[in-house]
Amino acid sequence: MGELEDFLTAMLDRQIAAETAIHNGDVEPRIALWSQSDPVTLFGAMGMSNVGWDAVSQTFRWVASRFSDCTAYSFELVAAGASGDLAYTVGFERSDLSVDGGPPQSTKLRVTHVYRREEGEWKIVHRHGDYVPADEPPADAAAEGPTH
């Protein structure tokens, strides 16, 4: 296997499981995947921007306290790379869950993660997530370019 395949094999299934857990209110699997050695950063879809493990981990606990009853979670990998002790993924997260005990809702986020290898293990050091704009064209239409 190549460097990218090794990274994806080591990380992707664990990260999908951790994200499914936080969407059900369990923060611990996500905490375990993140580096606790600064610098770590978070640009969250719910509007928060955090720098440093203390602030990032507090935000994760707050987010987990708001999420429950996840009936579906998926991650669509769009692009990834790995070189040496750094890697990244770009993709879409889709989920059906309850927020603050409300009715179930579907969400779709664009997400980018940056990873750093620490003592032989991949750890997340940055997450940037935002909601997909309602007027964004489908990926296949965007690839074709504008039509007139």
C-alpha positions as CSV (number, residue, x, y, z in Angstrom):
1,M,0.0,0.0,0.0
2,G,1.1,3.6,-0.6
3,E,1.3,6.4,1.9
4,L,-2.3,7.7,1.2
5,E,-3.8,4.2,1.4
6,D,-2.1,3.5,4.7
7,F,-3.4,6.8,6.1
8,L,-7.0,6.2,4.9
9,T,-6.9,2.6,6.2
10,A,-5.7,3.8,9.6
11,M,-8.0,6.7,10.0
12,L,-11.2,6.7,8.0
13,D,-13.3,4.0,9.6
14,R,-12.3,5.2,13.1
15,Q,-13.3,8.7,12.2
16,I,-16.6,7.7,10.7
17,A,-17.4,5.8,13.9
18,A,-16.4,8.8,16.1
19,E,-18.5,11.1,14.1
20,T,-21.5,8.7,14.3
21,A,-21.0,8.7,18.1
22,I,-20.9,12.4,18.5
23,H,-24.1,12.7,16.5
24,N,-25.6,10.5,19.2
25,G,-24.3,12.6,22.0
26,D,-21.1,10.6,22.8
27,V,-18.0,12.8,22.5
28,E,-15.3,10.4,23.8
29,P,-14.5,8.7,20.4
30,R,-14.0,12.1,18.8
31,I,-11.8,13.3,21.7
32,A,-9.7,10.1,21.3
33,L,-8.9,10.9,17.6
34,W,-7.8,14.5,18.2
35,S,-4.3,15.7,19.1
36,Q,-4.1,17.2,22.5
37,S,-0.9,18.9,21.6
38,D,-1.3,22.5,20.3
39,P,-1.7,23.8,17.7
40,V,-5.2,22.4,17.2
41,T,-7.9,24.5,15.6
42,L,-11.6,24.2,14.8
43,F,-13.8,26.3,12.4
44,G,-17.1,24.7,13.3
45,A,-20.3,24.6,11.2
46,M,-22.2,26.0,14.1
47,G,-20.3,29.2,14.0
48,M,-17.5,28.6,16.5
49,S,-13.8,29.2,15.9
50,N,-11.5,27.7,18.5
51,V,-7.7,27.6,18.9
52,G,-6.1,25.3,21.4
53,W,-7.0,22.0,22.8
54,D,-8.9,23.3,25.9
55,A,-11.2,25.5,23.8
56,V,-11.7,22.8,21.1
57,S,-12.5,20.0,23.5
58,Q,-15.0,22.2,25.4
59,T,-16.7,22.9,22.1
60,F,-16.8,19.2,21.2
61,R,-18.5,18.5,24.6
62,W,-21.0,21.3,24.0
63,V,-21.8,20.0,20.5
64,A,-22.3,16.4,21.8
65,S,-24.7,17.6,24.5
66,R,-26.9,19.1,21.8
67,F,-27.0,16.0,19.4
68,S,-29.0,12.8,19.8
69,D,-31.0,10.2,18.0
70,C,-28.8,10.0,14.9
71,T,-30.4,7.5,12.5
72,A,-28.0,8.0,9.7
73,Y,-24.4,9.3,9.2
74,S,-22.2,9.0,6.2
75,F,-19.0,10.6,4.9
76,E,-18.3,11.0,1.2
77,L,-14.6,11.4,0.6
78,V,-13.9,13.9,-2.2
79,A,-10.1,14.3,-1.9
80,A,-7.3,13.2,0.4
81,G,-3.6,13.4,0.6
82,A,-0.8,12.2,2.8
83,S,2.9,13.1,2.9
84,G,5.3,12.3,5.7
85,D,3.6,13.2,9.0
86,L,0.8,15.4,7.6
87,A,-2.4,14.4,5.8
88,Y,-5.8,15.9,4.9
89,T,-9.3,14.8,3.9
90,V,-12.0,16.8,2.1
91,G,-15.6,15.6,1.9
92,F,-19.3,15.8,2.7
93,E,-20.9,14.7,5.9
94,R,-24.6,13.8,5.8
95,S,-26.6,13.0,8.9
96,D,-30.1,12.6,10.2
97,L,-30.3,13.6,13.9
98,S,-32.1,15.6,16.6
99,V,-30.6,18.8,17.8
100,D,-31.6,20.1,21.3
101,G,-34.3,17.4,21.5
102,G,-36.1,18.8,18.5
103,P,-37.5,16.9,15.6
104,P,-35.1,14.9,13.4
105,Q,-33.4,16.9,10.7
106,S,-31.1,16.2,7.8
107,T,-27.8,18.0,7.5
108,K,-25.1,18.1,4.9
109,L,-21.7,19.7,5.7
110,R,-18.6,20.4,3.6
111,V,-15.7,19.3,5.8
112,T,-11.9,19.5,5.7
113,H,-9.7,17.8,8.2
114,V,-5.9,18.1,8.7
115,Y,-4.1,15.3,10.5
116,R,-0.6,15.0,12.1
117,R,1.2,11.8,12.9
118,E,2.2,11.8,16.6
119,E,4.2,8.9,17.9
120,G,3.2,6.7,15.0
121,E,-0.6,7.5,15.3
122,W,-2.7,9.8,13.1
123,K,-4.4,12.6,15.1
124,I,-6.7,15.3,13.8
125,V,-5.4,18.8,14.3
126,H,-7.9,20.9,12.4
127,R,-11.5,20.7,11.3
128,H,-13.4,23.1,9.1
129,G,-17.0,22.5,8.5
130,D,-19.8,24.5,7.0
131,Y,-23.3,23.9,5.7
132,V,-23.7,23.4,2.0
133,P,-25.4,26.5,0.5
134,A,-29.0,25.7,-0.7
135,D,-28.2,27.1,-4.1
136,E,-25.0,25.1,-4.7
137,P,-25.3,23.2,-8.0
138,P,-24.8,19.5,-8.0
139,A,-21.2,18.4,-8.2
140,D,-21.6,17.0,-11.7
141,A,-23.1,20.3,-12.9
142,A,-20.3,22.3,-11.3
143,A,-17.8,20.1,-13.1
144,E,-19.4,20.8,-16.5
145,G,-19.1,24.6,-15.9
146,P,-21.7,27.3,-16.5
147,T,-24.4,26.7,-19.2
148,H,-25.9,29.5,-21.3
